[in-house]
Every structure is written in C-alpha cells, then in structure tokens.
Amino acid sequence: MAARADILVLQGVDFDAGGLAVAALADRLRVSGADYPHQLVLRPNTGRPTGLDLDGDGRSWRARDAHGYGFFSGQAGMALLSRHPIGEVRDFSDLLWSDLPGNAATAVLPPEALPLLRLASVAAWDVEITLPDGPLHLLAVHAGAPVFDGPEDRNGWRNHDELRFWQLYLDGWAPGGLAPFAAGRFVLMGTLNVDPDNGEGRRDALRGLLGHPRLQDPVPRRPGGGTETADWPDPVPGDLRVDYILPGARLQVTGSGVLWPPDDAADPPLSVVTAASDHRLVWVDLTF
C-alpha cells in the first residue's frame, strides 16, 4: 500500500498449482484499496527434484539437490500482480545451464548433472503487460545466492551465468529458437543477489547489466541515502544491494527509492516492514 505500485513482482512466495495463495493475497489487497486483478504464478525451480546428489553428501533428495534450493517443490517462488492485463509470457526457467552459450557449468558440475540441471535457481520470465498505449515487457528474475558452496564456487558461477543470460537476451540471443527480444519498452527487475561493491559474488555479469546500453540504473536509495536493499546480520554479510529495477534506457524515470522506514514512527512502521521480509521493497516511477 505504501508504494501504490501499478505492477508488483514478489519474491519468496510459495507456489501452488491453482494460484490460490496469490489470489488470496490479491483479495486482501483489494479490500485495502489496492486492486490487482491480474496475477501470474508459474512453478519455480525451487525444491524441484533433480534425483542427483548435487552437494556430495551421499543423498539425492535434500534441499541442495533440487534445481533450486528448497525443502519442497515450489517453495519461495516468484509472483506478479498487475493493475493491467498480462499478455504473452516467456518462461525461461527450464533452460539448462549447459545450454547457455559460454557457460561455466561444464567446469563446476558433475557430468551427470550437465544434461539435467536448470540455469535458473528460482525463475526467469519475460512478461508482456498490456498498457493503454502499448506493451511493456517485464524481465523478471530471482537469481540464486552466490554462496553456500565449496571451493569450486558453483553457486557463484551459477549466479554469474543467471545474470549473463539477460545480457545475452538483451543483445539478441534467445534460447530454443525463439525470436530475439526486440521490445521497445521494458524493465529488468528482481533479486539479482549480488552487490556491486560488497559481499560475495562474481560481479562482472552484474556490472555488465548495470552498464548495458539498453538499460539504465536509477540507483534507488533508502532514506538517508544508502542503496542497500537487504537487511542482513552485521558484519557479514551486512546490508547489501541485491534487489534491482533497471528500466530500459529509453524510458523516463521520474522517481525511485527503497522502502526502508527509519523507525516505528514512520508510515509504514519499521517493525512492520522488518516482519515482512529481510529484503526491502524497491520502487521506480516511469512516465510513458
């Protein structure tokens, strides 16, 4: 409600086949005065079994053996709520990591995982939103955390390639013989799970997106000027910028920010925002 967004991409939402949880959330928001009649939920890779022992602990059914970390299939997925109709959807969540050009999978995965493991830790979508004056494409993503692995840095390289996927997509490559991405109005948004300067992660792919000629980075800031979007324990990993909204370079940005109230006297109170998530809502205003 505080952001009054026309379009919301939510992370960490458990998936159910009927979309009942997100529909119930939309009903609650409607009662509160925020109507999102259009919703999109697709099965994520979190918790989806691979049948392989990916972490080498002698078991093949645990959370780290799934396509994306999860104790059950669909845990902590991605959802989209919109005031405007949803058109064509491209779901890239089933793309094999080994099918990405120039991938690092062959260097860090056991051979039996190469024809099976998906690139997206959670999900990767290209969603067309139908606005009154034409379409807007949302490139929505939740990349995996580049930590919780071994010296081979498998999760770091996977995160790197999840972000590099979008560089290739913006440059005209598309998987599976699909037509290249050519939308004039688009926004790349979601949890990229890498900070430009601090914390762990391979930053080359992130910096490639932040400096991509087809994108712009409005650098949303919290009250007080910081760019952090996640409230994590100090000193490690500490507060980091890991959530992004990167509009297309041709779009006009009129405002941006990170919803991080300073205390409980603010509206909304800090305690409410903290209870909702350790990530903070990032917002960008665009004029068409």
C-alpha positions as CSV (number, residue, x, y, z in Angstrom):
1,M,0.0,0.0,0.0
2,A,2.8,2.4,0.8
3,A,4.3,2.1,-2.7
4,R,1.0,2.2,-4.5
5,A,2.6,0.3,-7.4
6,D,0.8,-0.5,-10.6
7,I,2.9,-3.6,-11.0
8,L,4.4,-5.8,-8.3
9,V,7.0,-8.6,-8.6
10,L,7.0,-10.5,-5.3
11,Q,9.8,-12.9,-4.3
12,G,9.7,-15.7,-1.8
13,V,6.1,-16.7,-2.5
14,D,5.3,-20.4,-2.2
15,F,3.8,-21.8,-5.4
16,D,0.5,-23.7,-5.5
17,A,-0.8,-25.1,-8.7
18,G,-4.1,-23.2,-8.5
19,G,-2.6,-19.9,-7.7
20,L,-4.8,-19.8,-4.6
21,A,-2.2,-18.1,-2.3
22,V,-1.6,-15.2,-4.6
23,A,-5.3,-14.9,-5.4
24,A,-6.0,-14.7,-1.7
25,L,-3.3,-12.0,-1.3
26,A,-4.9,-10.0,-4.1
27,D,-8.2,-10.3,-2.4
28,R,-6.8,-8.9,0.8
29,L,-5.1,-6.0,-1.1
30,R,-8.3,-5.2,-2.9
31,V,-10.1,-4.8,0.4
32,S,-7.3,-2.5,1.5
33,G,-7.8,-0.3,-1.6
34,A,-5.1,-1.7,-3.9
35,D,-6.7,-3.7,-6.8
36,Y,-4.5,-6.1,-8.7
37,P,-7.0,-8.1,-10.9
38,H,-4.2,-9.7,-13.0
39,Q,-1.8,-12.2,-11.4
40,L,0.9,-14.6,-12.7
41,V,2.3,-17.5,-10.8
42,L,4.4,-20.2,-12.5
43,R,6.1,-23.2,-10.9
44,P,9.6,-22.2,-9.9
45,N,12.7,-24.4,-9.8
46,T,13.0,-24.2,-6.0
47,G,12.6,-27.6,-4.5
48,R,12.1,-29.3,-7.8
49,P,13.9,-32.6,-7.5
50,T,16.9,-33.5,-9.8
51,G,17.3,-37.0,-8.5
52,L,21.0,-36.3,-8.2
53,D,23.4,-35.9,-5.2
54,L,24.5,-32.4,-6.2
55,D,26.1,-31.5,-2.9
56,G,28.0,-34.7,-2.4
57,D,26.5,-35.7,0.9
58,G,25.5,-39.2,-0.3
59,R,21.8,-38.2,-0.6
60,S,19.8,-37.1,-3.6
61,W,16.6,-35.8,-2.1
62,R,17.6,-32.9,0.1
63,A,17.1,-29.2,-0.4
64,R,20.5,-28.6,-2.0
65,D,19.9,-31.4,-4.5
66,A,17.0,-29.6,-6.1
67,H,17.2,-27.4,-9.2
68,G,16.9,-24.5,-6.8
69,Y,17.3,-24.7,-3.0
70,G,14.0,-25.7,-1.4
71,F,12.6,-28.2,1.0
72,F,9.5,-28.8,-1.2
73,S,8.7,-28.1,-4.8
74,G,7.6,-24.5,-5.3
75,Q,9.0,-23.1,-2.0
76,A,9.8,-19.4,-2.2
77,G,8.9,-18.8,-5.8
78,M,8.0,-15.6,-7.7
79,A,4.7,-13.9,-8.4
80,L,3.5,-11.0,-10.4
81,L,0.5,-8.7,-9.6
82,S,-0.7,-6.1,-12.0
83,R,-3.4,-3.5,-12.4
84,H,-3.0,-4.0,-16.2
85,P,-3.7,-7.1,-18.3
86,I,-1.0,-9.7,-18.8
87,G,-0.2,-10.7,-22.3
88,E,2.4,-13.1,-23.8
89,V,4.7,-14.9,-21.3
90,R,8.0,-16.4,-22.0
91,D,9.2,-18.7,-19.1
92,F,12.9,-19.4,-19.3
93,S,13.0,-21.3,-16.1
94,D,13.5,-24.7,-17.8
95,L,16.6,-23.6,-19.7
96,L,19.5,-26.0,-19.0
97,W,22.6,-24.3,-17.5
98,S,24.7,-26.2,-20.0
99,D,22.7,-24.7,-22.9
100,L,23.8,-21.1,-22.1
101,P,26.5,-20.0,-24.5
102,G,29.8,-19.8,-22.8
103,N,28.5,-21.4,-19.6
104,A,30.6,-22.3,-16.6
105,A,28.5,-25.4,-15.9
106,T,31.0,-27.8,-17.5
107,A,33.7,-26.6,-15.1
108,V,31.8,-26.9,-11.8
109,L,29.1,-29.6,-12.3
110,P,29.5,-33.4,-12.2
111,P,29.0,-34.8,-15.8
112,E,25.7,-36.5,-14.9
113,A,24.2,-33.1,-14.0
114,L,25.0,-31.3,-17.3
115,P,22.0,-32.6,-19.2
116,L,19.7,-32.0,-16.3
117,L,20.4,-29.0,-14.1
118,R,18.5,-25.8,-15.0
119,L,20.1,-22.4,-15.1
120,A,17.5,-20.5,-13.1
121,S,17.7,-21.1,-9.4
122,V,14.2,-19.8,-8.9
123,A,12.7,-18.3,-12.1
124,A,13.3,-16.2,-15.2
125,W,10.4,-14.6,-17.1
126,D,9.7,-12.2,-19.9
127,V,6.1,-11.0,-19.3
128,E,4.2,-8.6,-21.6
129,I,2.0,-6.1,-19.7
130,T,-0.7,-4.5,-21.8
131,L,-0.9,-0.8,-21.1
132,P,-3.4,1.5,-22.7
133,D,-0.7,2.9,-25.1
134,G,1.0,-0.3,-25.9
135,P,3.0,-3.2,-24.3
136,L,5.6,-3.1,-21.5
137,H,7.8,-6.1,-21.0
138,L,8.9,-7.1,-17.5
139,L,12.0,-9.2,-17.4
140,A,11.5,-10.7,-14.0
141,V,14.2,-12.8,-12.2
142,H,15.2,-14.2,-8.9
143,A,18.8,-15.4,-9.2
144,G,20.4,-17.8,-6.7
145,A,22.7,-16.6,-3.9
146,P,26.4,-16.9,-4.8
147,V,27.3,-18.6,-1.5
148,F,26.7,-21.9,0.4
149,D,29.0,-24.0,-1.8
150,G,32.6,-25.3,-1.9
151,P,35.9,-24.1,-3.3
152,E,34.6,-24.7,-6.9
153,D,32.3,-21.7,-6.3
154,R,29.4,-23.5,-8.1
155,N,26.7,-21.1,-6.8
156,G,28.9,-18.1,-7.6
157,W,29.3,-19.2,-11.2
158,R,25.6,-20.1,-11.5
159,N,24.6,-16.7,-10.2
160,H,27.0,-15.1,-12.7
161,D,25.5,-17.1,-15.6
162,E,21.9,-16.3,-14.5
163,L,22.7,-12.6,-14.9
164,R,24.7,-13.1,-18.1
165,F,21.6,-14.8,-19.5
166,W,19.9,-11.4,-19.5
167,Q,22.9,-9.7,-21.1
168,L,22.7,-12.2,-24.0
169,Y,18.9,-11.8,-24.2
170,L,19.2,-8.1,-24.5
171,D,21.9,-8.5,-27.1
172,G,19.7,-10.6,-29.3
173,W,20.2,-14.2,-28.3
174,A,17.2,-16.3,-27.3
175,P,17.1,-19.9,-26.3
176,G,15.3,-22.7,-28.1
177,G,15.0,-21.0,-31.5
178,L,12.7,-18.2,-30.1
179,A,12.7,-14.9,-31.8
180,P,15.2,-12.4,-30.4
181,F,14.0,-9.9,-27.8
182,A,13.0,-6.7,-29.6
183,A,10.7,-4.9,-27.2
184,G,11.0,-1.1,-27.2
185,R,9.7,-0.7,-23.6
186,F,10.9,-3.0,-20.9
187,V,12.2,-3.2,-17.4
188,L,14.5,-5.8,-15.9
189,M,13.6,-6.3,-12.2
190,G,14.1,-8.8,-9.4
191,T,16.5,-10.2,-6.9
192,L,20.0,-10.5,-8.6
193,N,21.6,-11.4,-5.3
194,V,24.9,-9.6,-5.9
195,D,26.0,-6.2,-4.6
196,P,28.1,-4.0,-7.0
197,D,30.9,-3.5,-4.4
198,N,30.4,-5.6,-1.3
199,G,29.8,-9.1,-0.1
200,E,30.4,-12.3,-2.1
201,G,29.7,-13.0,-5.7
202,R,31.2,-12.6,-9.2
203,R,30.4,-9.0,-10.1
204,D,31.3,-9.0,-13.8
205,A,27.9,-10.1,-15.0
206,L,26.1,-7.6,-12.7
207,R,28.3,-4.7,-13.8
208,G,27.6,-5.8,-17.4
209,L,23.9,-5.3,-16.7
210,L,24.3,-2.0,-14.8
211,G,26.3,-0.6,-17.7
212,H,24.4,-2.2,-20.5
213,P,23.5,0.3,-23.2
214,R,19.9,-0.9,-23.4
215,L,19.4,-0.4,-19.6
216,Q,19.6,2.4,-17.1
217,D,20.2,2.2,-13.3
218,P,18.3,4.9,-11.4
219,V,20.1,3.7,-8.2
220,P,17.1,3.8,-5.8
221,R,18.1,5.0,-2.3
222,R,16.7,4.4,1.2
223,P,16.0,7.4,3.5
224,G,19.4,8.7,4.4
225,G,21.0,7.9,1.0
226,G,22.1,4.3,1.2
227,T,21.5,1.9,-1.7
228,E,21.1,-1.3,0.3
229,T,18.0,-3.4,-0.2
230,A,18.6,-6.3,2.2
231,D,18.8,-6.1,6.0
232,W,21.3,-8.9,6.9
233,P,23.4,-9.5,10.0
234,D,26.4,-7.4,10.6
235,P,29.3,-7.6,9.9
236,V,28.9,-10.5,7.5
237,P,27.2,-10.3,5.1
238,G,25.9,-7.0,6.2
239,D,23.3,-4.8,4.5
240,L,23.7,-5.2,0.7
241,R,22.1,-4.0,-2.6
242,V,20.8,-7.2,-4.1
243,D,17.4,-6.2,-5.5
244,Y,17.1,-4.1,-8.7
245,I,14.8,-2.3,-11.0
246,L,16.6,-1.5,-14.3
247,P,14.3,0.3,-16.8
248,G,15.1,0.3,-20.5
249,A,17.4,3.2,-21.5
250,R,14.6,4.9,-23.5
251,L,12.2,5.1,-20.6
252,Q,11.8,8.3,-18.5
253,V,12.4,7.7,-14.8
254,T,10.7,10.3,-12.6
255,G,11.4,8.8,-9.1
256,S,12.8,5.8,-7.3
257,G,13.6,4.6,-3.8
258,V,13.9,1.8,-1.3
259,L,11.1,1.4,1.2
260,W,13.1,1.4,4.4
261,P,11.4,3.5,7.1
262,P,13.8,4.9,9.8
263,D,11.8,3.8,12.8
264,D,8.3,2.9,14.0
265,A,7.1,6.5,13.9
266,A,7.2,6.3,10.1
267,D,4.4,5.2,7.8
268,P,4.7,2.2,7.4
269,P,6.4,1.4,10.7
270,L,9.9,-0.1,10.5
271,S,8.7,-3.1,12.6
272,V,6.0,-3.9,10.0
273,V,8.5,-3.8,7.1
274,T,11.0,-5.8,9.0
275,A,8.4,-8.5,9.8
276,A,7.5,-8.8,6.2
277,S,11.0,-9.6,4.9
278,D,14.7,-9.1,5.3
279,H,14.6,-7.6,1.8
280,R,13.1,-4.1,1.3
281,L,10.7,-3.1,-1.5
282,V,12.4,-1.2,-4.3
283,W,10.2,1.1,-6.4
284,V,10.7,3.1,-9.6
285,D,8.2,5.6,-11.2
286,L,8.2,5.7,-15.0
287,T,6.4,8.1,-17.4
288,F,5.5,6.9,-20.8
